[in-house]
Amino acid sequence: MSAPIRINGFTTDVLKWKPWLDTVNVDTATPVQLAALDEMSPQARTSPYFLVLAHQPEILLQRSIAFNAIMFAPGGLPRAERELGATVESRVNGCVYCASVHAQRFAQLARRDDVISQVFEEPATAGTTPREKAIVAFSIRLGAEPDKVSPEDIRALKAAGLGELEILDLVHSVALFAWANRLMLNLGEPVFPEASAS
């Protein structure tokens, strides 16, 4: 896991993000805007993405509450697998920035990145275990064809060892990034480090 993965335009490099809109100035932000930023994380006040979203503080606040509940709630699906679902959805949607962030989180939590290379190479065949393969396949299907998710899809997850609360957490993680990727892709672009820009 020492060298960043770079496959098909996706990477585990730490990327920056360049907004196409003006950001909120923290020095002149309203108390409501600052509260919405702080609900996300202490770093949100320096994040161009969150400073764009702060133009609509109530939406940012609700987004932050949902994100924190979905990705960090105790119990249910292990955090690394929530990050895997987010990474798969981001890869399928073409959101290089989100794929990078959540692939990094998966690697930190799982202490491996083999499945990330597979997701970047070809999501449809990714997974190092039957459980991972089921998580990846479901993430792809839910993001691409939510109206076609069937009881068979849920049975496949259960057959791979996921419980009902774990499945619910996976649904939430994938759904969150089905929305978040599209927002990020329409508001700015990732900025690659100089070494990986080629």
Summary of the structure (lengths in Angstrom):
residues: 198
radius of gyration: 17.0
end to end distance: 21.2
largest distance: 53.4
contacts: 625
relative contact order: 0.17
helix: 68%
strand: 6%
